Amino acid sequence: MTLQATREATQEVDDQRGLDRRIVEAVALRDHGALKQAYDAYAPYVNGVALGILKDRDLAADITQDVFVRLWERHERYDADRGSLKAFLQMDAHGRSIDLLRSRRASAARELADQQKSASSHVPGTEEMAMAELTSSTVRTALMNLPDEQRTPIAMAFFDGYSYRDVADILGVPEGTIKSRIRTGMRRLQLSLGAEAT
């Protein structure tokens, strides 16, 4: 990159931050037009972050709305010297989405615990217990026979509840690679379990 191109890029960033600062200052003065301008410019990016995490269009739309309501109500949280308004809103969407995801997981875990408590009155028979143990043991054995690069992401995604993106981040591997490893591992499990059933 030439010195001139670097100067132009720096000027563009400064211009954008100046525009962002003016938008947020107008929002602080309760200018609905400024909020609409921010929404029109950044809502697709905010929604994209939320949708990527939540995998649910309705929940992503709720998060997007929430992020802009928070900008309206707590505009002072934005500092143009620390970054662009787009990045600030995307980070807010990321945090809100993760919070919602965790809340939903906790709620599902509580619901499952409640179901297990109510089901605990059911005493399984010997045959039922033997079949459950056999199935569990068979799946566990098939899973342990997978290569570590497939077994680990499968266990993290399906047993620990991590998203593919979280698994990729934790393992330091691209998300597409993780998806491919999980798909391949699941096919191997299916073949292995199918062979044992016959």
MOFENMO-V117335 format. One record per residue. RES is the residue in one letter. PSI is psi in radians with two decimals (* if undefined). D_CENTER is the distance of its C-alpha to the mean C-alpha in Angstrom with 2 decimals. Layout:
res psi d_center
RES PSI D_CENTER
RES PSI D_CENTER
//
This chain:
res psi d_center
M 2.33 34.90
T 2.88 38.15
L -0.70 38.93
Q -0.76 39.27
A -0.67 35.85
T -0.76 34.33
R -0.75 36.20
E -0.71 35.06
A -0.73 31.37
T -0.74 31.83
Q -0.68 33.70
E -0.75 30.99
V -0.78 28.36
D -0.73 30.95
D -0.75 31.69
Q -0.75 28.06
R -0.64 27.71
G -0.76 31.03
L -0.79 29.87
D -0.77 26.67
R -0.77 28.96
R -0.67 31.34
I -0.83 28.70
V -0.61 27.46
E -0.68 31.12
A -0.66 31.90
V -0.70 29.02
A -0.51 30.57
L 0.18 33.80
R 0.70 32.15
D 1.85 32.44
H -0.57 30.55
G -0.64 31.13
A -0.71 29.25
L -0.72 26.19
K -0.70 26.51
Q -0.77 26.90
A -0.76 23.68
Y -0.85 21.86
D -0.66 23.49
A -0.65 22.69
Y -0.20 19.07
A -0.71 17.51
P -0.64 16.52
Y -0.74 14.57
V -0.81 12.94
N -0.67 12.17
G -0.71 10.83
V -0.85 8.18
A -0.74 7.30
L -0.66 7.84
G -0.58 5.83
I -0.80 2.44
L -0.43 5.25
K 0.55 7.58
D 2.03 10.35
R -0.73 12.77
D -0.77 14.49
L -0.68 11.75
A -0.69 10.61
A -0.69 14.37
D -0.75 14.77
I -0.75 12.36
T -0.81 14.25
Q -0.76 17.47
D -0.73 16.70
V -0.74 16.04
F -0.54 19.39
V -0.72 21.17
R -0.63 20.25
L -0.72 21.64
W -0.78 24.73
E -0.54 25.19
R 0.88 24.27
H -0.45 25.04
E -0.26 26.60
R -0.41 23.27
Y 2.32 23.19
D 1.91 25.39
A -0.43 26.29
D -0.33 27.65
R -0.19 24.28
G -3.14 22.56
S 2.76 22.08
L -0.64 21.12
K -0.86 18.55
A -0.71 16.79
F -0.82 17.31
L -0.66 15.82
Q -0.71 12.71
M -0.69 12.31
D -0.74 13.06
A -0.70 10.46
H -0.88 7.76
G -0.78 9.61
R -0.68 10.24
S -0.77 6.83
I -0.74 6.16
D -0.77 9.78
L -0.75 9.66
L -0.81 7.32
R -0.72 9.79
S -0.74 12.59
R -0.68 12.16
R -0.75 12.09
A -0.71 15.09
S -0.74 16.75
A -0.66 16.48
A -0.72 17.89
R -0.74 20.67
E -0.74 21.45
L -0.74 21.72
A -0.71 23.94
D -0.73 26.05
Q -0.69 26.47
Q -0.65 27.47
K -0.77 29.95
S -0.53 31.49
A -0.25 31.60
S -0.27 33.24
S -0.34 36.49
H 2.16 36.49
V 1.96 38.30
P 2.58 37.61
G 3.00 40.71
T -0.77 41.57
E -0.75 40.80
E -0.74 37.35
M -0.72 36.55
A -0.73 37.91
M -0.73 35.83
A -0.75 32.58
E -0.73 33.49
L -0.80 34.50
T -0.82 31.29
S -0.78 29.15
S -0.71 31.40
T -0.80 31.35
V -0.78 27.56
R -0.77 27.41
T -0.78 30.20
A -0.71 28.68
L -0.72 25.36
M -0.38 27.41
N -0.15 29.32
L 2.67 26.35
P 2.62 26.13
D -0.64 23.94
E -0.32 21.72
Q -0.72 20.83
R -0.80 21.24
T -0.90 18.90
P -0.58 15.68
I -0.82 16.78
A -0.75 17.43
M -0.73 14.16
A -0.74 12.15
F -0.48 14.77
F -0.57 16.49
D -0.18 14.23
G 0.29 11.18
Y 2.58 8.72
S 2.85 6.28
Y -0.70 8.39
R -0.74 6.76
D -0.75 7.22
V -0.78 10.53
A -0.77 11.47
D -0.80 11.11
I -0.74 13.05
L -0.16 15.58
G 0.63 15.97
V 2.54 16.05
P 2.55 14.79
E -0.69 11.96
G -0.65 14.80
T -0.75 16.97
I -0.80 14.71
K -0.75 14.48
S -0.76 18.24
R -0.69 19.02
I -0.78 17.33
R -0.81 19.18
T -0.78 22.36
G -0.69 22.16
M -0.66 21.64
R -0.74 24.64
R -0.71 26.65
L -0.79 25.88
Q -0.79 26.91
L -0.76 30.06
S -0.80 30.86
L -0.61 30.48
G -0.70 32.35
A -0.65 35.14
E -0.46 35.51
A -0.41 35.76
T * 38.72
//
